[in-house]
Amino acid sequence: MKILTLDFETEFSDDYTLKKMTTEAYIRDERFQAHGAAIRWPTTEQTTWYTDAQLRDVFKEIDWSSTALLAHHAHFEGLILSHHYDVRPCFWFDTLSMGRMMLGNHLSVALDALAKHFGLAGKTVPYHLFKGRRWDEITSDVQATIAEGCCHDVQLTWQLFQILAQTFPRGEYELVDMTVRMFTEPKLIGDIDLLADIWREEANKKQTMLDELGITAEELQSADRFKTLLEAEGVEIEYKDGKNGAIPAFAKNDDFMKELLDDDNERVGALATARLGIKSTALQSRAETIGWMARRGPLAIYLRFAGAATTRWAGGDASNFQNLKRGHRIRSSLTAPDGYLFAAPDASQIECRFLNYLAGQWDVIERFRNGEDPYVGIAAQFYGRPIGKADTNERGTGKQAELSCGYGCGGAKFQRTAALGIYGPPVKLTEQEARGFVDLYRATHNAVVAYWRQADAILGYLKAGNETQWGPVTVKDHRIWLPNGAPLIYDTLEIDEFGEWRVRTRHGWQKMYGAKLVENVIQAIARVHIGECMKTIAREGLSIVGMSHDELWVLIPEGEGAEQDLQFCLDVIGSSPSWLPDVPLAAEGKMDKRYPK
């Protein structure tokens, strides 16, 4: 297999730009034009610029069944190739993905930033000189500068690949390739009519709220005008610190806003509900984004490899397929192509199983081994009576306790989460009841609490850069090395002025403590297991077209062997990994023409 390195330069303008459009929409737009691309040839080690017309001839001469491609942001180059040139290499390498895993997502891994990080010369392409111009409208001297800069970018990409490959886990290359192909060789079909219905229903719902209140969307969206509406109802506004002084506490997570939702004055509660409904357009905007994508072709599933600090995948390109939670209406719009079924095998309670096993909470592990319901025990203790699956509210809070309290959840957060209905039907708990659940969990999970204390000590090792083994992971050089060789990076770990641990993330500084470190490690090793399962399933010839955390999206050929293929996926996901062979894992999942419920 030979590796070509490739980089495209494309037309853009003030209106037609990746700054205002998704990657998929930009590439599939009728205005798209490639000025050309630079290619590094491995046999001669020379890099050459080709115009769009030349590329079409060059690509025809390449045997793509034995030729791999390397790019920086392979999603971009890959969709251009498949959509506009009908080119699909045998394998994809991507330095953007590699950099994100090996350096962490708290740093920029754009080509220019990554090059400078390693002491290489930055980008030189003069984008300002050809904005809004087609190739034949650009002067010859600027064309030459573009070609030279693009060749330089290709050489940078190859140099970065050489550097990153020294430590990048070999087993992760296959997962990078699969991640790129989810976007560049899309297969799932979007139900355009259903997506349009979802958009209209959301729009109608918001308009109905406005009509009933006799106000406009502008009045709700403006903080000042919303404040006036509340004051007219006799509400005393609460404030919080903002960047430029005190601002009204109107965010959905502000306690003041939550109190307004339950205000005795029905109009006040309706105003707060409408404000949050108008401001929160996630469902409507996502239905719109995916709906337009479906009109252009199969759904290009954009996932960012190692996009989370735990090396898990993260959503991207404004569609965030990674975050379609159970019950999400958009799920039903995702359909399998002709001849296939959509399977969604899922690792059952994988984090809870890894957590209790590594902590040595053997009573919980035995319940998992015996196939018992893991949630009813703590619920029965709290409510003082037997709890079964028919007790949906009580079992839901038991599920919440077993799954969320393992990471140090406190009473206030437990109360808020229960009200949201994330683990079952929404349940309103008093502060005392929520705290009671938390205390009960900690009293009945002594080993898990002790595991948090171990993690407190591990923070000291991480800060000092010392080495120690901690279960299936190794602590060394300010990093936690996972069983697959990937690092969790803590080289910014420090103690703040209040004596608390903190670490820098892409969102700024984040508090760090033992239970939080446990959460990071458990989610990371769950990701390692899921990644290994993805490779095993793909090697069997089944196509993985997307995923959502611990759930894989697999296309299974229709016919007599469909049930057997689904069972194979479940067996793979439910098998213990080689690096923790005794942990009891399990899997569940169904298949249908649509995303199975």
Buried (B, 14 or more C-beta within 10 A) or exposed (E): EEBBBBBBBBBBEEEBEEEEBBBBBBBBEEEBBBBBBBBBEBEEEEBBBBBBEEBBEEBEEBEBEEBBBBBBBBBBBBBBBBBBBEBBBBBBBBBBBBBBBBBBBBBBBBBBBBBBBEEBEEBBBEEEBBEEBEBEEBEEEBBEBBBBBBBBBBBBBBBBBEBBBEEBBEBBBBBBBBBBBBBBBBBBBBBBEBBBBBBEBBBEEBEEBBEEBEBEBEBBEEEEEBBEBBEEEEBEBBEEEEEEEEEBBBEEEBEBBBBBBEBEEEBBBBBBBBBBBBBEBEBBBBBBBBBBBBEBEBBBBBBBBBBBBBBBBBBBBBBBBBEBEEEBBBBBBBBBBEEBBBBBBBBBBBBBBBBBBBBBBEEBBEBBBEEEBBBBBBBBBBBEEEBEEEBEBBBBBBBBBBBBBBBBBEBEBBBBBBBEBBBBEEBEBEEEBBBBBBEBBBEBBEBBBEBBEBBBEBBEBBBEEEEEEBBBBBBBBBBBBBBBBBBBBBBBBBEEEEEEBBBBBEEEEBEBBBBBBBBBBBBBBBBBBBBBBBBBBBEEEBBBBBBBBBBBBBBBBBEEEBEEBBEBBBEBBBBBBEBBEEBBBBBBBBBBBBBBE
